[in-house]
């Protein structure tokens, strides 16, 4: 019977006799795939379902990334989205404007200091995608610079230097000891500053109120600060000491966007210039990735920081305005104006710097007008870099007595911070008392104003309420008494505070 069925099928395939009608016999044969092929199809289907599940779990990360990327950068594939700039990780060393030798030097110096490390640890150290670093490590192994010390999770290896690799690492370290994040090229940094420039921000009245919510500003001062801050250009804050010029300058940056992206280091012709400075930059890390796969693809050579506010006082010297290279490590340090790009640079106590005023004016008279600067490297190379920050000169002296007309013309806004009125002075006491642990009482303040201000002709200053209350709080703590504002405590505080004033 089986033989008859088989013959019948062969006859039908050959087109000779057999049964008529029914499905096409060739289609039947095609549908009767071997069992192992059917198993492969089932496995492929299960694999597709697993990948789809992983992608669904990572959708949250993708959504978060869609809220953050990205800025215009032809080298790194950035794009505009919600007016926020984010650098995208490179797909090759060429796209990152790096050579294999530059990355190799960082890896060798890291292994020389560390001893051994897994490939993913090395990639995290130089802040480059693992797929690129892994390929380079294979090449370095073939060149007998590194060897596999053992296996590591996720199809990785522990790497260790060979004698040849150790010798080459020492040669690299003799020139420059740096082995951190791979540098970002200058062109990419310039593009990022342009994308995140203060001139692209236009703070409103509400933005300014939020920035100065913890300060008491007169309406006259507030209305003048608004256009000056909105312009993103330089301004002079001048007036008597103690009226809050420095406090105003410190809060100006709050009126702009909350964060920017800056490279950890910049590479120029083989030289490393460190830009990220923990002393002047506050890191704002992204939320941890919630999915199994991080789809944000952010270039880890960059770091997200709060818009910087850098204050330079009487210690400012000419060296702080140029690239300085440590002769021992060979690492360059970016100047203050470069670190403050897209933020605010405050020159506090202007006129009392260690450097002569004429030197500072001559150094910045062109950058203030053109919004770009020239930096000299120790190698003799000159760089054109952005000069894109709000420069605030804060001084107790009269501006026209410090600088000439040509410089004042390049600082378009000059705002005098005047003494508070009596009503504002009282309001400052009322604001500061609860912050310092006091219950505000009007009668002692009336006593203070009548006896120590009106009778003596002493001018009101914005800092006096805070400073006098701090004196009283210290006295109460010393005597073991609760904090309270009394006439006796105010007399004591005034005698001490104004002893030589």
TILUMPA-846680 format. One line per 5 residues: number of its first residue (from 0); their letters; for each residue x, y, z of C-alpha. Coordinates in steps of 0.001 Angstrom, whole numbers. Each point is the difference from the previous one (the first is absolute). Layout:
<recs>
NUM) A) X Y Z ~ ...
</recs>
This chain:
<recs>
0) XXXXX) 0 0 0 ~ 2827 2320 899 ~ 1730 -909 -3234 ~ -3144 844 -2001 ~ -302 3371 1705
5) XXXXX) 3648 790 -717 ~ -354 -986 -3661 ~ -3135 2076 -262 ~ 1830 3028 1366 ~ 2912 -458 -2384
10) XXXXX) -2386 -348 -2910 ~ -1783 3159 927 ~ 3282 1891 328 ~ 1048 -1242 -3403 ~ -3353 971 -1499
15) XXXXX) -987 -3601 -881 ~ -3362 -1353 1075 ~ -803 -382 3666 ~ -2734 1822 1811 ~ -1349 3259 -1298
20) XXXXX) -1060 3066 1973 ~ 1137 934 3524 ~ 3031 2111 878 ~ 2989 419 -2249 ~ 2427 -2863 799
25) XXXXX) 3066 2238 -300 ~ -1533 2322 2620 ~ -485 -2957 2296 ~ 3662 -938 -318 ~ 1089 3603 598
30) XXXXX) -2141 213 3117 ~ 1423 -3237 1361 ~ 3256 1543 1280 ~ 2421 -2244 1849 ~ -458 -141 3762
35) XXXXX) 3301 1724 799 ~ -1007 2951 -2228 ~ -3280 325 1866 ~ 1896 -3 3297 ~ 2263 2802 -1262
40) XXXXX) -3023 2055 -979 ~ -1548 -482 3418 ~ 3247 1048 1687 ~ 250 3083 -2214 ~ -3576 912 888
45) XXXXX) 719 -372 3724 ~ 3162 2089 -366 ~ -1961 2749 -1774 ~ -2561 -36 2811 ~ 2780 279 2619
50) XXXXX) 1612 2948 -1794 ~ -3394 1692 -238 ~ -510 -445 3739 ~ 3431 1484 738 ~ -773 2978 -2227
55) XXXXX) -3290 539 1803 ~ 1825 -17 3339 ~ 2421 2595 -1379 ~ -2723 2275 -1358 ~ 87 2046 3187
60) XXXXX) 3683 705 -509 ~ -616 908 -3606 ~ -2755 2395 1049 ~ 2299 1654 2536 ~ 2681 324 -2634
65) XXXXX) -2494 1568 -2388 ~ -597 2684 2589 ~ 3685 851 253 ~ 1803 -352 -3393 ~ 1578 1854 -1699
70) XXXXX) 2099 2742 -1566 ~ 1292 840 -3462 ~ 3250 -1738 -696 ~ 864 -1356 -3448 ~ 2766 -2176 1421
75) XXXXX) -2060 -1730 2661 ~ -3451 -132 -1559 ~ -1644 2438 2431 ~ -3377 1562 -669 ~ -2357 2570 1488
80) XXXXX) -2803 -1221 2218 ~ -1811 2141 2579 ~ 2760 2638 -243 ~ 2434 -2202 1940 ~ 3461 -1070 -1083
85) XXXXX) 1347 -3470 700 ~ 3085 -1523 -1678 ~ -530 -3394 -1631 ~ 2685 -2666 311 ~ 2198 -514 -3075
90) XXXXX) -252 -3109 -2159 ~ 3695 -21 -842 ~ 3258 1595 1120 ~ 15 2016 -3209 ~ -3424 1442 820
95) XXXXX) 1332 975 3435 ~ 3020 1614 -1695 ~ 2311 -2421 1815 ~ 2761 -2217 -1309 ~ 679 -3554 1086
100) XXXXX) 3333 1163 1419 ~ -1622 2615 2242 ~ -2404 -2519 1515 ~ 2743 -2629 208 ~ 2144 2415 2038
105) XXXXX) -2839 558 2497 ~ -599 -3740 364 ~ 3680 -834 477 ~ 476 2706 2639 ~ -3135 -1160 1816
110) XXXXX) 1176 -3615 69 ~ 3451 1134 1125 ~ -1584 1705 3015 ~ -2703 -2615 628 ~ 1850 -3227 -710
115) XXXXX) -2842 -1833 -1739 ~ -3603 769 -913 ~ -2917 -1440 -1937 ~ -797 1388 -3420 ~ -3200 1652 1209
120) XXXXX) 1867 1657 2878 ~ 2483 1380 -2513 ~ -2827 1294 -2197 ~ -1597 1674 3026 ~ 3322 1599 907
125) XXXXX) 536 1604 -3412 ~ -3776 682 -375 ~ -309 -1619 -3427 ~ -2422 -2698 -1237 ~ 1127 -3493 930
130) XXXXX) -396 -1278 -3558 ~ 2687 2447 -1186 ~ 2348 -638 2915 ~ -424 -3774 -309 ~ 1079 71 -3629
135) XXXXX) 3058 2096 873 ~ 917 -2349 2866 ~ -34 -2933 -2419 ~ 2387 1881 -2254 ~ 2247 850 2958
140) XXXXX) 37 -3668 972 ~ 1062 -952 -3510 ~ 2759 2632 267 ~ 1092 -1660 3273 ~ -658 3114 2092
145) XXXXX) -2559 -1723 2251 ~ -885 -3590 871 ~ -3078 -1722 1363 ~ 475 -605 3703 ~ -3346 -1760 247
150) XXXXX) -3616 144 -1043 ~ -2555 2569 1141 ~ -3823 17 -45 ~ -1988 842 -3128 ~ 2461 -1427 -2518
155) XXXXX) 2844 2162 1295 ~ 3591 -505 1183 ~ 2362 1272 2665 ~ 2867 1815 -1693 ~ 3573 424 1199
160) XXXXX) 3024 1732 -1499 ~ 2849 -1899 -1568 ~ 3582 1177 389 ~ -293 1741 -3367 ~ -3259 1639 1067
165) XXXXX) 1480 1074 3334 ~ 2975 1621 -1717 ~ -2245 1885 -2424 ~ -2294 1118 2847 ~ 2989 1486 1835
170) XXXXX) 966 1976 -3104 ~ -3527 1378 -267 ~ -42 888 3719 ~ 3293 1852 -274 ~ -1721 2441 -2368
175) XXXXX) -3389 221 1776 ~ -1287 -2026 2950 ~ -3684 485 -841 ~ -2031 -3187 -532 ~ -3591 1081 614
180) XXXXX) -2816 727 -2416 ~ 933 190 -3663 ~ 95 3659 -1064 ~ -2647 1773 -2063 ~ 1235 1906 -3049
185) XXXXX) -112 3798 74 ~ -2488 215 -2888 ~ -2558 -2083 1897 ~ 420 2151 3097 ~ -509 3203 -2007
190) XXXXX) -3182 -1471 -1495 ~ -1289 -886 3481 ~ 596 3534 1313 ~ -1864 1443 -2958 ~ -2926 -2362 610
195) XXXXX) -170 780 3748 ~ 918 3686 -183 ~ -1529 2485 2410 ~ -1022 2044 -3029 ~ -2473 -2788 -844
200) XXXXX) -1632 418 3418 ~ -2491 2788 627 ~ -964 104 3688 ~ -3380 1487 837 ~ -1170 1963 3027
205) XXXXX) -1119 -3260 1622 ~ 3475 -1510 -563 ~ 1618 2964 1741 ~ -2425 -101 2914 ~ 808 -3661 495
210) XXXXX) 3755 701 -169 ~ -160 2769 2631 ~ -2797 -1395 2161 ~ 2241 -139 3081 ~ 1230 3586 -414
215) XXXXX) -1791 3273 625 ~ 518 2223 -3030 ~ -1532 3395 -571 ~ -2283 267 -3015 ~ 2439 2476 -1547
220) XXXXX) 2910 -2451 222 ~ -2133 -2941 -1156 ~ -1310 1835 -3073 ~ 3530 960 -1027 ~ 1461 -3444 528
225) XXXXX) -2575 -1640 -2273 ~ 1123 1431 -3371 ~ 3675 -306 970 ~ -307 -3705 801 ~ -2194 -652 -3032
230) XXXXX) 2649 1456 -2297 ~ 2612 -2536 1143 ~ 2680 2691 -139 ~ 2231 1639 2600 ~ -1144 2263 2812
235) XXXXX) 1423 2063 2840 ~ -1481 -289 3481 ~ 1246 2856 2135 ~ -981 1687 3223 ~ 763 96 3713
240) XXXXX) 1285 -3206 1642 ~ -2489 -2279 1693 ~ -2971 548 -2305 ~ 104 -3405 -1700 ~ 1967 474 -3222
245) XXXXX) 1748 -3337 380 ~ -3244 -1710 1046 ~ -1722 1331 -3114 ~ 2865 -1113 -2229 ~ -26 -3503 1488
250) XXXXX) -3688 -460 -813 ~ -94 1374 -3523 ~ 676 -3398 -1598 ~ -3156 -1431 1571 ~ -2062 2028 -2474
255) XXXXX) 1358 -2088 -2898 ~ -328 -3715 -800 ~ 926 -2248 2887 ~ 2703 -2158 -1615 ~ 2462 -274 -2872
260) XXXXX) 2292 -2709 -1376 ~ 3758 554 3 ~ 2846 -2319 -1011 ~ 2162 -1349 2774 ~ 3082 795 -2053
265) XXXXX) 768 1656 -3325 ~ 2659 -1310 -2353 ~ 1986 2391 -2163 ~ 2855 -1329 -2103 ~ 817 -2771 2466
270) XXXXX) -219 2333 3021 ~ -2529 -692 2785 ~ -1883 2977 1487 ~ -2123 -847 3023 ~ -3269 1944 -69
275) XXXXX) -2170 -1676 2641 ~ 961 1382 3402 ~ -1807 -1422 3061 ~ 901 3169 1907 ~ -1966 2159 -2459
280) XXXXX) -2437 -2439 -1624 ~ -2842 -1828 1732 ~ -794 -3314 -1675 ~ -3657 -774 -719 ~ -44 -3720 -864
285) XXXXX) -2819 -1489 -2034 ~ -2547 -2251 1644 ~ 1141 -3636 47 ~ -1132 -2080 -2951 ~ -3105 -2038 899
290) XXXXX) 95 -2504 -2883 ~ 2233 -2956 -703 ~ 1650 1845 -2864 ~ 1068 3659 127 ~ -1241 1462 -3257
295) XXXXX) 924 3602 753 ~ 3354 -307 -1805 ~ 1453 3058 1734 ~ 3675 724 -569 ~ 1576 -616 3399
300) XXXXX) 2945 2234 -803 ~ -2390 2837 854 ~ -1495 807 3395 ~ -3207 1818 890 ~ 545 2880 2444
305) XXXXX) -1981 2862 1418 ~ 517 3202 -1972 ~ 3211 1264 1589 ~ 391 3088 2145 ~ 3702 630 516
310) XXXXX) 1158 2755 2340 ~ 3505 1461 -141 ~ 951 2540 2654 ~ 3176 1725 989 ~ 2022 -3166 -677
315) XXXXX) -495 302 -3774 ~ 3241 -10 -1978 ~ 868 -52 -3688 ~ 976 -3681 248 ~ -3621 -876 841
320) XXXXX) -1053 1372 -3402 ~ 2328 -2238 -2033 ~ 435 -3729 -455 ~ 2397 -1225 2671 ~ 1878 -3290 -332
325) XXXXX) 1259 -1921 2993 ~ 3675 -698 -784 ~ -94 -3249 1991 ~ -3139 -1583 -1452 ~ -96 1738 -3380
330) XXXXX) -3746 662 425 ~ -1403 3395 -1006 ~ -2594 1879 2054 ~ -2629 2147 -1733 ~ -171 3708 958
335) XXXXX) -2890 1468 1979 ~ -1756 1546 -2987 ~ -51 -3369 -1791 ~ -1391 -1791 3079 ~ -2738 2635 323
340) XXXXX) -1268 -225 -3598 ~ -3822 -187 -160 ~ -85 1293 3585 ~ 1065 3003 2058 ~ 3466 1294 873
345) XXXXX) 53 2437 2912 ~ 2999 2259 543 ~ -609 880 3628 ~ 1618 3006 1706 ~ 1024 1286 -3421
350) XXXXX) 2920 2356 353 ~ 1627 -1958 2819 ~ 1425 -2895 -2016 ~ 3637 -1043 276 ~ 369 792 -3703
355) XXXXX) -145 3585 -1195 ~ -3352 1175 -1353 ~ 1639 1009 -3279 ~ 1201 -3567 -550 ~ -3487 -1421 458
360) XXXXX) -1568 2642 -2219 ~ 2518 -525 -2779 ~ -453 -3764 250 ~ -3803 115 -341 ~ -791 3096 -2016
365) XXXXX) -251 -1999 -3256 ~ -1768 -3121 1392 ~ -2683 2145 1652 ~ -928 1460 -3380 ~ 612 -2940 -2360
370) XXXXX) -1101 -2795 2420 ~ 3000 -2157 -838 ~ 3428 -219 1564 ~ 3500 -1132 -954 ~ 1922 -2335 2290
375) XXXXX) 3719 -667 -166 ~ 1192 -3555 643 ~ 3454 -607 1474 ~ 943 -1616 -3311 ~ -486 3363 -1724
380) XXXXX) -3275 -970 -1678 ~ -2778 2612 145 ~ -3659 -1059 281 ~ -3182 1897 -749 ~ -2637 -987 2566
385) XXXXX) -3481 1280 930 ~ -304 2815 2525 ~ -3642 -649 806 ~ -911 913 3552 ~ -1622 2821 1911
390) XXXXX) 2869 2038 1450 ~ -916 1850 3187 ~ 2383 2554 1486 ~ -885 647 3636 ~ 1691 2939 1705
395) XXXXX) -371 2425 2863 ~ 1813 2641 -2011 ~ -1296 2340 -2657 ~ 378 -1738 -3409 ~ 1112 3158 -1812
400) XXXXX) 2880 322 2452 ~ 1197 -3527 -824 ~ -251 -345 -3766 ~ -56 2184 -3075 ~ -2911 749 -2295
405) XXXXX) 1054 -2578 -2608 ~ -348 -2837 2514 ~ -3217 1336 1537 ~ -1540 65 -3474 ~ 499 -3778 -219
410) XXXXX) -1841 -501 3305 ~ -3415 1260 -1111 ~ -1799 -237 3361 ~ 1067 1896 3129 ~ -2289 -528 2971
415) XXXXX) 409 1689 3364 ~ -1094 -2085 2971 ~ -1252 2669 2382 ~ -600 -2 3756 ~ -3338 -1443 1146
420) XXXXX) -2763 2305 1183 ~ -1182 -146 3601 ~ -2984 -2129 -977 ~ 2271 -2398 -1915 ~ 2354 -100 2987
425) XXXXX) -2864 -1048 2260 ~ -1115 -2596 -2526 ~ 3528 -1448 -52 ~ -143 -441 3772 ~ -3373 -1708 -353
430) XXXXX) 1393 -2353 -2685 ~ 3224 -884 1807 ~ -1351 -491 3543 ~ -1790 -3351 -578 ~ 2844 -1296 -2163
435) XXXXX) 2419 502 2901 ~ -2305 -1396 2682 ~ -1608 3198 1335 ~ -3582 1065 495 ~ -282 3370 -1709
440) XXXXX) -1028 2914 2229 ~ -576 3481 -1336 ~ 764 1975 3206 ~ 3736 -861 257 ~ 464 853 -3680
445) XXXXX) -1660 3388 557 ~ 2418 534 2885 ~ 2976 -941 -2163 ~ -947 2333 -2837 ~ -723 2954 2265
450) XXXXX) 3074 -268 2223 ~ 2697 -1376 -2261 ~ -977 1265 -3447 ~ -2064 3199 140 ~ 1899 1628 2872
455) XXXXX) 3403 -896 -1391 ~ -789 529 -3686 ~ 1215 -3507 -749 ~ -1103 -1255 -3457 ~ -2018 -3174 -347
460) XXXXX) 1750 -2965 -1610 ~ -1621 -3210 -1221 ~ 2473 -2147 1948 ~ -601 1648 3399 ~ -3136 -1960 1056
465) XXXXX) 1674 -3324 -671 ~ 3301 935 1627 ~ -1567 1485 3130 ~ -2286 -3006 466 ~ 2976 -2335 -333
470) XXXXX) 1749 1950 2783 ~ -3053 -391 2239 ~ -356 -3708 -770 ~ 3627 -625 970 ~ -483 1895 3272
475) XXXXX) -3165 -1980 808 ~ 1763 -3283 -712 ~ 2941 982 2227 ~ -2270 1007 2891 ~ -2227 -3063 -406
480) XXXXX) -3079 2090 -632 ~ -2673 -326 -2703 ~ 421 2138 -3102 ~ -1901 3252 411 ~ 313 3559 -1259
485) XXXXX) 234 2490 2862 ~ 1193 3601 353 ~ 2937 -1128 2148 ~ 1147 -2554 -2541 ~ -305 2530 -2818
490) XXXXX) 2111 2541 1946 ~ 2650 -2656 565 ~ 2 -1081 -3661 ~ 236 3568 -1280 ~ 2905 851 2367
495) XXXXX) 1974 -2967 -1298 ~ -981 102 -3678 ~ 459 3746 -533 ~ 2975 415 2336 ~ 2309 1317 -2730
500) X) -2582 814 -2661
</recs>
